[in-house]
Each structure stands twice: as structure tokens, then as C-alpha cells.
Amino acid sequence: MTADGLSDGSPARSEGSPTASGSRPSTTEDSRATPTDEPGRSADAVDDDPVVLVVDDDRDLADTCEYWLRDDFDVRVAYGGEEALERIDDDVDVVLLDRRMPDISGDDVLAAIDERGYDCRIAMMTAVEPDTDIVEMPFDEYLVKPVDEDSVTETVEELLVRSEFDDRVREYFALESTEAVLEERDLGDLGDPNALDDLTARVRELREERESEIRERERQLDRVRRINGFLRDVDRALVDASTRDDIADTVCASFESSPYEGAWMARYNEAIDVVECQSAAASIASPFAEGSSADPTALVREAIDTDSVVTESVSPAHAAAVLADSDPVGGERSVVAIPITYRETTYGALVVYVRGSISEEERSMLGDVGETVGHGINAAESKQLLHGDSAVELEFEHTDTRDLLVDLSLEFDTTVELDGTSLANEGVVSCYVAVEAVEPPAVLSAVAPLDALANARVISDEGGETRFEFRLTDASVVVTLVELGATTESFSATRGEGELIVRTPPQSDLRALTNAVQSSYPDVSVVAKREVEETVQSTSSFRSQLEEKLTDRQREVMQTALASGYFEWPRGSTAEEVAASLGISAPTFHEHIRSGERKLIESFFAETSSDRRVVKRAGDAADDD
């Protein structure tokens, strides 16, 4: 073998820098992706995600905050003050802390964290109206409930940036935050109005002391807010986009309100070595404008070939030709090409113009945007395949023994056929495979050494054919196709020669799919391409077809089980009770119900060649994609 604190409109889910009186030391070096000279944040630039501890006795709110943050951070949840003190350690970067909790109050937890000397930023997140008693409390931000996803996420992102500031500068921003929340209240409602005056004086004194650095940090925080807000806008826009063209238009439009000067999306046809503009923001006048040494076409090719973000400085003349509203003497600019990828598939590249140079952090962040767009394209094409009335079929000749199914057919001189697949967790694909005339132990022994095999088992062994489940992370083209969102219509191999038929949406990039397959399995070639349409079966036709398959007794058993609540959870009636009402034994009831369920499911999922009508056939697809 080869080897209720939610804001209006939020889902109904689950509720610092130190002040002068509570100073904690800051680190000069930190692994988080928010260094002082680099805006934004990216998990790719660090060894570990920043750790956020959410503390709230409102379990629904705590769980909701975890849901909001978990994609970008390592989130811990504590449902009370005592649990918070157990869960905090030196790895925690940010704490979101409720004030009013039954066991230990948030104020006491805050004091304990300060006393223990943990170097973390703290945001109070509470429904308690702020008063002058908070002036001397060592927190960095104060969020008044109800909160929403944006306010929580933005607070965490900003506190991570502030963690890199000098102690006195960080103290300034913490005191300024306290001053801002107190100023929102009527002066007469404050317990000690003089305390607010003293706080204002301290803020003014700190600013005068470090004016230049504070201004620089304010610019940095503003850029971080704009970049992270832009990334959230892209994520939201992708949710609503339904086709690849929609995604291209949406992403390019999103750059109009970003810190960047413009963007366009490129398609690359490797077969004829041509780069085309699929969509461009309004700020892009001419993507392929000449006038400098910068060549967007070459930059796109390099980004795709190296699967990496590449940059190049551009002259004022080039920028003036490309950008609709560019100041020719506006200073240094860079052009950035970002590959748009999903796993092994590259869909093209995103080309972005940036004023000035680009930091490593921004390079990493833009790389994340390319991956996000790639995921969006894949999801849109998968949805089109699931719900569309037409599709494209590609037929492959497959003789590559790197593929487990082809290799088994050659090793045992037999036929191996794929019956179905399902995507499990953590990238594992369950492949249901039928093998003719081979003893099951021999097959299991043959596949056991594979590193890509998570598990193998026998499902059935009868009539000279054994059905297996192979749980794979690689080692078959089927895994690649499942990850790309394509559907494997059929795949069989006999004595090392396989035939593979794959379905994709009409708008799919067939060249990209073929390249993804052939990059791992070179001995796979396209022999045909066809466009097919699904026949639409009416509800009455489906019912009639199913009734022909069910026996009278099976139909009676299923109807009785449905009426008696057998399919509900918890069950309205047990199997024994339904069987008694039908005058049959429980084992007989189970036999009829299982047979009926199997016929129902088979009718729903069955797909045969007679279900589709071939509209167009191209004998050799190599030149027609």
C-alpha cells in the first residue's frame, strides 16, 4: 500500500491599564498580534490566540460572549467571581468582568486580580450605573449593559492593543475611559462631583506629560478600529452574497469604506496565462494602467504561484493612472496581491492599493481576508450545487494509486466502488466503500498503515461484496472533492483503472477544481464535460412513488407510529405501546418501522442517471472550461 444583557436585535443568548492607585507592570515584549507599531490583529502572526476570560453569573450572556469571541480568541468562561479567580492565570490577556455577582462581587474580583499582579487588561461589563466610586478602581474600560457583539469585540481588540502601551500612556486611556462614562451621567446624580473634577485634572495632566506619544497611540487605535471594523463588514457582506460574482462585487465595494485606497479582484487562467479583472471598487479607474515598473499582472501571478501575500511599491504616476481620485504627489504607495484560496483551490487574487508601506501585521490580516473570501466562494458554490436546477458534470479517468480506492482495486485485482461520503468533524471524511470478492480482514490489514486513516470498519459482508467505512483525512481524491464542496456522483475502480464523475455548479471555476485535484493526484485526467439539468419531481409524484415501495402493513405501522407520537422526543408512545395497539409484537413493529424508514430515506436521497437530462456534451474538456 502507498502511504438579558443583550442589546436590541441581538440573539437571545447568554449577560486596564491601571489607574494611579493601582498600577501593574506592563511587558515590553508580547506574542500577541497587536504590536505598537503594527495595527490590526491576526492569529497567523502569533503562536497562540489571545486569552479572554468572560466572568458573569448570567450564563446566557457569558455563553453569548464566548460565542461572539471564540473564532478569534481563546475564550474561558466563569459563571461567578469564585470561579473567575480559579480560572485566571498569567496566560489571560483580557477579562470581561460583571460587577454584581452573588458569590464574590466583580469589584472584589478586580481587587484580587490587581493584588495578585496579573498583567491583563480588564473591562467591567455590568448593568450597574457608574458612579464616582469607580475612579480609583484598576480597570481599563467600562461597558454598560446591554451590550452587543460589536461593542464586546471592539473592546477586546482595543484592550489588546493598549496592553503594549507604556504604563503612563495606558493609564491615560484607562482614566479617559472612566471620565467618559461618568460624564454621560447628570452631575447631580454623582455621589461625589468633585471626584470627577479631580479625575479630569489627572487626565489633562497625563496628556500634557505625554502629548506626542498619546497622539500617536490615538492614531494607532483609530486605524485598528477601522481595520477590524472593515473585516467585520467583509464577513457580514459575504453572508448575503449568493454567487461568486456577488462576492467579488461585495468585497471590492467593502474596501471603499476601509483604510485602503481601493481594490479589485483578479481571475487567473493558468491554461492561457491571462489575468482578468472580475470586479473593481469605484475607486479603481483602470486596474491594468501602465506608467510604472509595478505590474499588477505579474504580481497576481506571483501571489498565486507562491500562495502568499506579495507587495510592491508603486510610483505616483502609476497610482494616478490606477486610482480614480489619486493625488499624484500624495507620497509613497504600495500595491498588494493576496491569493484567494480555499484549501487546495485558488480562485484568483485580491489586489489592494495602500497609502505608504504595509506592515507585516497588515500583510497577515489581508491574507486572512483572502482565505475568508475563498471560504465564501466555496460556500456559495456548494449552496448553488445543493439548490440549483442545473449543474456541470466532469468525468475523470483516474489511475493514480496514491488514491486508496484505486490502490485497493489494483492490489486485490477487484472492483472498488464508492457508495457515499459524509464530512465529519475536524476535516475527517467518511467514505462508504464496496469491495468485491475480498476477505474483510485482508482489506483492513492493507489500509491499517495509512497515516490518513482515522478509522476503518466493516459495515456489511454479504453476497460476495463487503461494505466498509473508511474515515480519511487524505489519501483519496474524494476527500479533496468534499472539501471543495463538489459532489462525487460516482467513483469506481477496477484493477487500477478508475472512472470518477463529479458535479459542480455551472458558475464554478472548473480549472481551479481540476488543478486542485491534479496537484495531489497527477494521474487523473478530464475526459468529458457535460451540462445537466435536474428533473423536478412533484410532491404527489414522490408520494406515489413511495407508496409503491411500501407494503400495506409498513404504511399502517408508520401512520400509527406518527399519530401516537412515537417519533416525538420524548416519545408520546413506546414501541411496545404502538405494537400493542396494532396487535403485533414489538420486534415485528421494529422490523416494519425500520423497513419503512429505509424506503423513505432511499426515495429521498436516491439519484440515478434517469433523474437528469444531458443538455450538452463536450468530448474532451481539456480545452473547454
N, C-alpha and C positions, 0 to 999 in steps of 0.2 A: 504494500500500500504506500502511496505517496502522502507525505505529511501536510350693650347698647351703646357703646362709644363710637358708633359709626355715623358719618355724615349722611345727609340725604342723598339717596341714589346709590349708596354703597350696598353691596350684598349683605344680607342679614346673617353675617358670620360673627366669629368672635371678636370688650373694651381692651464734666466740661473743663472745658477749660475752667480751672478753679477761679474762685473769687479771691479777693485779697486775704480773706480769712481762712481759706482752705486750699493752699497751693500744693499741687502734686507735680513731681518732676516729669518732664517730657523726654522722649528718646530722640536722639539726633539721627538715628538710622531706623528705618522701619520697612518691613517687607510688603506693606500694603501698597496698592497701586494708585496712590494719591500723593506722590511726592510734591514738594513745594514748588518745584519748577516745571511740573507737568500736570496739566489739567486732566480731568476725567478719571475714569476708573475702569479697570479691566482685569478679569480673573486670569487672563492669559499671561499677565505680566508678573504674577506672584506665584509662590509655591502653594499657598493656602488662601482660601477665601477669608475675608474679614469675618470675625465672630461677633454676632449681635445677640444680646440677652434681652428677651422680652419678659417683663415682670408685670403681671396684672391678675387680680383674683377673678376678673371677668373672663372666664375661659373662652367664651366665644370671641371676644376681642383679641385676646392673646393668640388664639389659633389663627384668626384672620391676619394679624400682623405677620405671623410666621408664614402664612400663605403668600402674602404680598412680597416678602423679602427673600424667600428661600431660593429663588432662581439665581440670585447674585451673591448671597451671603450664607455663611454657616450659622444657622439660627438655633438658639437654645430658648426654651420656654420654661418659665417658672410661674406657678399659679398662686404665689404668695411670697411674702417677704422672707420667711424662713427658708423656703426652697431656693429663693434667689441667692441667699448667702451661701448655700451649699453648692450652687451651680457656678458661681463666679470664680474665676481664676485668672492667672496672668495672660491667658490667651484671649480674653474678652476685650474687644475693641470699643464697642458701643453698648450702652444699656438704655433701654426704654423702660421707664420706671413709673408705675402708678403710685400716687401718694396715699390714697385711702384704701388700706387693706386690713382685714380683720386680725391677722396674727401679729405681724410686725409692720408698722406703717412704713410707707415709702420714705418719709423723712428720716426714720431711724436706719433704714437700709442704706440710704445715701450717706449718712454719717458713718456707718460701719465701713462702707467701701472706701471712704476718704481716710478713715483711721487705719485701715489695712494697707493703704498706699498703692492700690491698684491704679495703673496708668491707663485709664479708659475714659472715654467721653460719655456724659450722662445727659439724657433728655428726660425731664419729668413729663409724663403723659397722663393727664388727670382731668377730672371734671371739677376739681377744687379751684374756685376763683383765686387767682394770685393776689397776694397782699404783701405788705412791706416786710412780713416775716421771712420772705424768701430771699431778701437781699444778701444775707450772709451765708446762704446755702450753696455748697460747692457743686452746682450743676452747670451745664453748658447751654441747654435750650429748655424752653418751657412750652409744651403743646397743650392747649386746652381742648378737651373733648367737646363735641365729636371730632374724630379725625378721619381722614380718608387715605387712600393708597398713596396719592402724590405727596401729601404732607409728611407721611411717615417715611417714605422712601427718600425724599429730598433731604429730610433732617438727617438720616443716617449717612447719606452721601456727603453732606456738608461737614458733619462732625468728623468723618474720616479724614477729610482734607485738613480741617482745623487741628487734628492731632499732630500734624507735622509742624505747626507754627511754634515760634518761640514762646516761652511761658508768659511773658508780659503781653505779647500780642494776642495769645489765646485768651488770657484773662480779659483783655479789652472786649473781644467778641462775646464772651460769656456775660460780662456786665452789661454790654449794649443790648443783648437779648433780654436780660432781666428788666432793664429800663423800658424796652419797647412794650413788653406785656403789661407792665404797671401803668404806663401812660395810656393804655387803652381803657383803663377804668377811670371813673369820676374821682377827682381828687378828694372829695368829701367822703367817699366810701373807703378810702385807705385808712388803715389803722394808725399809721404814723406818716403823714405827708412830708415831714421833714426828712425822713429816711430817703424818700425819692429825690429830694433836692441834693442830699449828700451823695447819692448814687450818681446823679447827673454830673456832679462836680468831679467824681472819681473817673467817670468815663471821659470827660473832657481833658482831665489831667493826663490820662494814659494816651490819648490820641495826640496831644501836643508832644509828649515824650517820644513817641514812635511814629510820627506822622507819615514819613516816607514809606516805611515798611507796611504800615496798616493800609495805605492806599494800594500798594502792590498786592497785598493779600485780598483786598476787596475786589480788585480786577480779576484775580485768580478765581475767587469764589463765584464771581459773576459768570466767568467763562465755563466753570464746572457746571453751574446750574443750567446754562444754555445748552451745553453739550449733552448732559444727561436728560434734559427735557426733550431735546431733539431725538435721542434714542428711544424714549418712550413714545414720542409721536410716530416714529417709524413702526414700532411694534403694533401700535393701535391701528395704523393705516393698513398694515399687512393683513389684519384680521378681516377687514372689509373687502379686500381685493380678491377677485374670483378667478382671474386669468393671469397668465404671465405678462401680457401687455398691461393689464391693470396695475400689476405690481411695479413694473418699470415706471409707469407714469406717476404712480403714487410716491414711490421712493424719491424720484427726481424732484417732484413738487415739494416734498418734505424738506429738501435742502434749501428751499427758498427762505425759510424762517430759521435756518441754522446759523451757526457762527461761520459757515463756509460760504465761498463766493458763488458756487454753482456746481452742478453735477450733471453728468449724462451717463447712460447705461449702454454698454457695448455688447454686441454679439460677435462671436468669433467663429468663422467657418474654417476649421483646420484643413478640410479637404482642398480648398482653393486658396487658403491663406489670405482671407479677407476679413477685415474688421468693419462692422457696420454699426451705425448709431440706432439703437432700438427706441430710445426715448431721451429727452433732454429737458432740463429745467428751463424756465423762461429766461433765466439769467445767462444761458448759453446761447450765443448768437451763431457760432459756427464751430462745431466740435473738431473739425479737421483743418482749421485755419493754419496757414503757413506763416512763417515770419520769424522762426527761431529754431535753435537746434533741438528743442523739445519736440519729439514725435509721438503723439498720443497712440498711434497705431503700434509702434514698436514697444511702447510702454505697456499697452494691453497684452501684447504677445508675451512679454517678459513676465507679467503678473500671472498669466495663465500657465506658462511653461514652468515657472518656479513655484506656483501655488503660494505666492507670498505677496505682501503689500510692497509696491515699489514706488519711489518718488524721484522727481527731477525738478530742478529749478527752472523757471521759465523767465524769459525776458519781458520787459514792459510791452514791447511791440507784440509779442505773441499773446499776452494776456488781453491787450486791447483788441486783437482780432477775434479771440475766442469769446470773451465775456461781453455781454450786451451793454453793461454800464461800468466799464473799467476805466480807471484813471491811469493813463499811460505812464505817469511818473509816480504812481502810488506805492513804490517800494518793491521789495522782494516778494515773489510769489512762488509757490510750488504746485506741481500737478501730481496727484496721487492716483495710482491704479490699484484697485482692490479686486481680487478674484471673487466671483460669486459661485460658491460651491455648496454642494450637499453630499457628504461622504465622498465617494469617488467621482462624482459628476461635477463638471464645471460648466456653468450655464453662460458665462461671459465675464464681464468686469464692470465695475463702477469706477468712473473717472471723476475725481473731485479736485476743484481748484481751491487753494488755501492761501490766504494772505500771510506772508512770512514763511518761515520754515515750520516743519511739523515735528513734534516731539515723538519719542518712542511710545509714550503712553497713548497719544492720539493715533499713531500708526496701529497699535494693537486694538484700540477701540474701533477704528474703521474696518479692521479685519473682522471684528465681531459683526459689524453691520453687513459685510459681505456674506458671512455664514448665515445670519438671520434672514437675509433676502433669499439665499439659496434654499433654506428650510421652507420659506413661504412659497417659493415656486414649486417645490416638490409637493407640498401640501395641496396647493391649488390644482396641480395636475392629477394628484391622487383623487381629489374630490370630483374632478371632471370625469375621470375614468369610472368612478362609482355611480355617478348620476347621469352621465351623458347618454345620448341616444346613438352615438357613433363612436368609433374608435379606429385605431390603426393597429394592424397585426404585423409583427415582424417574425419571419421564420428563419431560424438559425440552424446551420449544420454544426454539430458540437462533437468534436473528437478529442477534447482536451482532458487527459487523465488526471489533471490537477483537481478536477471535479470528482467528488466522491461517487456520484451515481454512475458516471461514465467509467470510472476506475473499477467499481464493483462489477459492472456488466462485462468488462474485459477479463478481470481476474477469474470470475466464475463461469465465463463463457455462457452468459444467460441474458435475459431481458430484465431491466430495472425500470420501473415506471413511477413517476411522481403522482400521488393521488391528491395532495393538497398541502397547504402551508398555513402557518399562523405565526404572527410576530409576538413573542413573549417579552418579558422584561429584560432590560439591560442588553439589548441587541441580540438576544438569542432567538433564532428562527426554528420553529418545529416543522420538520419536513416529514410527511407521511408517505412512505415509500413501499412499493410492492416489488418483491424479488421472486422470480420464478425458479422452481426446482433446485433450491439450495437449502441445506440444513441451517436452521436459525443460529445454532451455536457457531457455525463457521463464519457467518456474516458478522456476528457480534465480535468474534475474535479479530476479524480483519479490520474492523473500524475502531477497535478499542485504542490503538496507539495514537489516534489523531488528537493533536492539541486543540483543534477547533471543535471537538465533540464534547458537549456538556453532558450528554446522556444518550443512551440508546436502549430501546426496549422492544420486545415483540408484542404486537397488538393482536394478531391472529395468525394461525397457521392451519390452513385447510385447502384442499383441492390442489395441492402442488404449488401453492403460492403463499408466501409469508409476507405479512404487512408489518412494517417497523415504524417506530417514531425515532428519528434522529434529531436531536436538539443541537443545532450548529451555530457557531459564531462566524464561520467562514467555511472554506473547503467545498463550496458549491456555488455555481452561478445563481442558483435560486436565492441565496442569501443576499447577494448584490441586488437582484431584481426586487425583492421585498423591501429592502432599504430604500430603493429609488421610487417606490410606490407603483411600480409596474405590476401587472398581473400575469402570472405564468399560466397560460391556457392549457398547455400540455408539455410534458418533457419525458421522453423515454429514450433509453439507450440499449442497444443490442450488440454484444460482443465489441464494445468500444466505440460504436458509431451511434451518435445521438441526434435526435431531432427535437428542437425547442421552439415553441410558439409563444410569443409574448404580446400582450395587448397594452397599448398606451393611449392617452387622449390624443385627438387629432392635432392639438397645438403643441405637443411635446417636441422637445429638441431630440430628434432621433439620432442625430450624430453624436450628441453628448451621451446618450444612453449606450449606444454601441461602443463608444470609446471606453466608457466605464466598465463594460463587460469585457472587452478585449484587453484592457490593461491588466486584468487579473487572469484572464483565460485567453491567451493569444490564439489557440487553435479553435476558435469559434468564429464563424463567418456568416454573414447575412446572405440568404439565398432568395428571399422573396419578401415583398411588402404588399399588404392589401388593406383596403379600407372596408370596414364592415359596419353594418347598422344592426341595432337590436330590434327584434320584433317586439311590439308592445302587447302584452297579454292582459286581457281584461280581468277584472275580479271574478266575474261569473265564469269565465273560461278556466281560471285557476281552480275555483271551487269544483267545477265539473270534473276537471282532470283529477283532483284529489279524491273526489267521491268514487271515481272509477277504481282507484287503488285500494280504498278502504273496504273491508268487509262490513256487512251489516252489523255484526257484533262489535267490531272495533269502533265503528261510528257511535253505536249506542253507549259503549263504555266511556268514550271520550266526552260525549254530550252530558252524560250523567255525572262524570267527574267534574266537569266545568260547572254545572248547575249546583252541585253540592259543595263547592268551594275547595275542592281538593287541590287546585293549582294556586290557591292563595297562600300567603305566608303571614301569620301562622295559618296552618290548614284549617279550613272550615269543617272538613271531614277527613278521617283517616282512610287509608286504603282498605282496612278491614270493614269499616262502616259502609263505604261505597260498594264493596264487593257483596256485603250482606243485602243491600238494597237491590242489587242485581241478581241475587240468588246464585252467586258463584263464589269460588274460594278466592282468598287473597292472592295466592300465586297465579291463578288464572287471570285475575284482574290485572296484575303487574305485567303479565305476558301480553295481554291485549293493549294496555296503555302504552307500553314500550314500542310495540309494533306500529301503533297509530302515530306516535310521536316521530318515529323514524321516517315513516312515509311522508309526514307533513314537512319535516326538515329537508328530506331529499327533494321534495317537489319545489321547495323554496329556493334551494341552492343549486339545483341541477342546471347545468349548462352544456348543451351539445351543439354540434355544428349546425343542426337544423334550426337552432334558435337565432341564427344570424344569416344575413343575406350578403353575399360578397358583391360589393359595388364596383371595386376597381382592383385590378391585379397588375403588379409590375414584376416581371420575371426576375430581373436582377436589381435588387435595391441598392446596390453599392453606389450607383451613380444617381439615385433618385431619393433624396432625403430632404 
